[in-house]
Amino acid sequence: MTIRLLLISCLALLLWTSPARAQLVAPGEGGVAMGHIHLLARDVEASRRFFTALGGTPVTNGSLQLIQFPGVFIMLRQAEPTGGTVGSVINHFGFNVKDINASVAKWQAAGLKIEPGNDGRADQRWLTTPDGARVEILEDKAIAQPIRKAGNGTTSIAFLTDPWGTYIELTEGLAP
């Protein structure tokens, strides 16, 4: 237990003192930003179609092929994924949409598989990428865009499991 705590403390200290220069968006008030998500894809074109149907725009940044959403870029790389996100270090990532019903209709027309929200929530849906990455969708009628990275611009939440199986929820911007 002491070694585990020491390793987590060292990792936290290292991350706290090292600037994240690879981020594609400016850090929030807490100095943290999640500007991009790297995903391995068996079929990059199928994943590109998924994220484009979701509402993203294919763009390039030098030699990088990206899917741009307000607040985040999805970076796809041809490789063999070891599995989906459920049960992995990153359980899922999410987006907010302005109108969940209009979004669902658009996604159904594009052939995306849509799952209902937890406990019948009308403002939540789940989608799964061609390679098994789980994507949470939450309705937020206050946003200006049809879709954007989940969060309110000042709050970010990530759910992960460390190598020892501990479930961790990381938050930024929740304190007043």
C-alpha positions as CSV (number, residue, x, y, z in Angstrom):
1,M,0.0,0.0,0.0
2,T,2.9,2.4,0.8
3,I,4.6,1.8,-2.5
4,R,1.3,2.3,-4.3
5,L,0.7,5.7,-2.6
6,L,4.3,6.7,-3.2
7,L,4.0,5.9,-7.0
8,I,0.7,7.8,-7.3
9,S,2.2,10.8,-5.4
10,C,5.3,10.8,-7.6
11,L,3.2,10.6,-10.8
12,A,0.9,13.4,-9.5
13,L,3.9,15.6,-8.7
14,L,5.5,14.9,-12.1
15,L,2.3,15.8,-13.9
16,W,1.7,18.9,-11.7
17,T,5.2,20.3,-12.4
18,S,5.4,19.5,-16.2
19,P,3.6,21.7,-18.6
20,A,1.4,20.0,-21.2
21,R,2.9,21.5,-24.3
22,A,1.2,19.0,-26.7
23,Q,-2.3,20.3,-25.9
24,L,-4.3,21.8,-28.8
25,V,-6.5,24.1,-26.6
26,A,-5.6,26.5,-23.8
27,P,-5.6,25.2,-20.2
28,G,-8.5,26.0,-18.0
29,E,-8.4,27.9,-14.7
30,G,-6.7,24.9,-13.0
31,G,-3.9,24.8,-15.7
32,V,-5.3,21.5,-17.2
33,A,-6.6,20.9,-20.7
34,M,-7.8,17.9,-22.6
35,G,-7.3,19.1,-26.1
36,H,-7.2,15.8,-28.0
37,I,-8.0,12.1,-27.7
38,H,-5.8,9.5,-29.4
39,L,-7.7,6.4,-30.6
40,L,-6.3,3.3,-32.3
41,A,-8.5,2.1,-35.2
42,R,-8.5,-1.1,-37.2
43,D,-10.3,0.9,-40.0
44,V,-9.4,4.6,-39.8
45,E,-11.9,5.5,-42.5
46,A,-14.8,3.7,-40.6
47,S,-13.8,5.6,-37.5
48,R,-13.5,8.9,-39.4
49,R,-17.1,8.3,-40.8
50,F,-18.3,7.6,-37.2
51,F,-16.9,10.8,-35.8
52,T,-18.0,12.9,-38.8
53,A,-21.6,11.5,-38.5
54,L,-21.4,12.4,-34.8
55,G,-20.8,16.0,-35.8
56,G,-17.0,16.4,-36.2
57,T,-15.1,17.9,-39.1
58,P,-12.1,16.2,-40.7
59,V,-9.1,18.6,-40.6
60,T,-5.3,18.3,-41.0
61,N,-2.6,19.8,-38.8
62,G,0.7,19.3,-40.7
63,S,0.8,15.5,-41.3
64,L,-1.9,14.8,-38.6
65,Q,-5.3,13.7,-39.7
66,L,-7.8,14.9,-37.1
67,I,-11.6,15.1,-36.4
68,Q,-12.3,18.5,-34.9
69,F,-15.1,19.2,-32.4
70,P,-15.5,22.4,-30.4
71,G,-13.1,22.0,-27.6
72,V,-11.3,18.8,-28.7
73,F,-9.7,16.9,-31.5
74,I,-10.0,13.2,-32.1
75,M,-6.7,11.7,-33.5
76,L,-7.1,8.4,-35.3
77,R,-4.1,6.0,-35.8
78,Q,-4.1,2.8,-37.8
79,A,-3.4,0.0,-35.4
80,E,-5.0,-3.1,-33.8
81,P,-6.9,-1.9,-30.6
82,T,-6.6,-4.3,-27.7
83,G,-10.3,-3.8,-26.8
84,G,-12.9,-1.2,-26.1
85,T,-12.9,1.4,-23.4
86,V,-15.2,-0.2,-20.9
87,G,-13.1,-1.8,-18.2
88,S,-10.0,-0.1,-19.4
89,V,-8.0,2.9,-18.0
90,I,-10.4,5.3,-19.7
91,N,-14.0,4.0,-19.4
92,H,-15.5,6.6,-21.8
93,F,-15.3,10.1,-23.0
94,G,-18.2,12.4,-23.8
95,F,-19.8,15.2,-25.7
96,N,-22.6,17.7,-25.0
97,V,-25.3,18.3,-27.6
98,K,-27.8,21.2,-27.8
99,D,-30.7,19.0,-28.9
100,I,-30.5,15.2,-28.0
101,N,-33.6,14.3,-30.1
102,A,-32.4,16.0,-33.3
103,S,-28.9,14.5,-32.8
104,V,-30.3,11.0,-32.3
105,A,-32.4,11.3,-35.5
106,K,-29.3,12.4,-37.4
107,W,-27.2,9.6,-36.0
108,Q,-29.9,7.0,-36.7
109,A,-30.1,8.1,-40.3
110,A,-26.3,7.7,-40.5
111,G,-26.5,4.2,-39.1
112,L,-24.9,4.8,-35.8
113,K,-25.7,2.4,-32.9
114,I,-27.3,4.4,-30.1
115,E,-28.0,3.1,-26.6
116,P,-30.5,4.7,-24.1
117,G,-29.3,6.8,-21.2
118,N,-28.7,5.3,-17.8
119,D,-31.9,4.6,-15.8
120,G,-34.0,5.9,-18.7
121,R,-32.5,9.4,-18.7
122,A,-34.0,11.4,-21.6
123,D,-31.0,13.8,-21.7
124,Q,-28.4,11.0,-22.1
125,R,-27.4,8.5,-24.8
126,W,-24.4,6.2,-25.4
127,L,-22.7,5.4,-28.7
128,T,-19.8,3.0,-29.4
129,T,-17.1,3.6,-32.0
130,P,-16.4,0.9,-34.6
131,D,-13.5,-0.2,-32.3
132,G,-15.4,-0.3,-29.1
133,A,-14.7,3.2,-27.5
134,R,-17.7,4.2,-25.5
135,V,-19.0,7.8,-26.0
136,E,-21.4,9.4,-23.6
137,I,-23.8,12.1,-25.0
138,L,-25.5,14.6,-22.6
139,E,-28.0,17.2,-23.7
140,D,-27.1,20.8,-22.7
141,K,-29.6,23.2,-24.2
142,A,-27.5,26.2,-23.1
143,I,-24.6,25.5,-25.5
144,A,-24.2,27.6,-28.6
145,Q,-22.9,24.7,-30.9
146,P,-24.8,21.6,-31.9
147,I,-22.1,19.5,-30.3
148,R,-19.0,20.1,-28.2
149,K,-16.6,18.3,-25.8
150,A,-18.5,17.5,-22.6
151,G,-18.1,20.0,-19.8
152,N,-19.1,23.6,-19.3
153,G,-15.8,25.1,-20.4
154,T,-14.6,25.5,-16.8
155,T,-15.3,21.9,-15.6
156,S,-13.7,18.7,-16.8
157,I,-14.3,15.3,-15.5
158,A,-12.4,12.1,-16.4
159,F,-13.0,8.5,-15.1
160,L,-10.2,6.1,-15.1
161,T,-8.8,3.0,-13.5
162,D,-5.2,2.9,-12.3
163,P,-3.0,-0.2,-13.0
164,W,-3.9,-1.6,-9.6
165,G,-7.7,-1.5,-10.3
166,T,-8.6,1.6,-8.3
167,Y,-11.4,3.6,-9.9
168,I,-10.6,7.3,-10.0
169,E,-12.7,10.3,-10.9
170,L,-10.6,13.4,-11.8
171,T,-12.3,16.7,-11.8
172,E,-11.2,20.3,-12.6
173,G,-13.3,23.4,-11.9
174,L,-15.9,22.1,-9.5
175,A,-14.9,24.2,-6.5
176,P,-16.3,27.7,-6.3
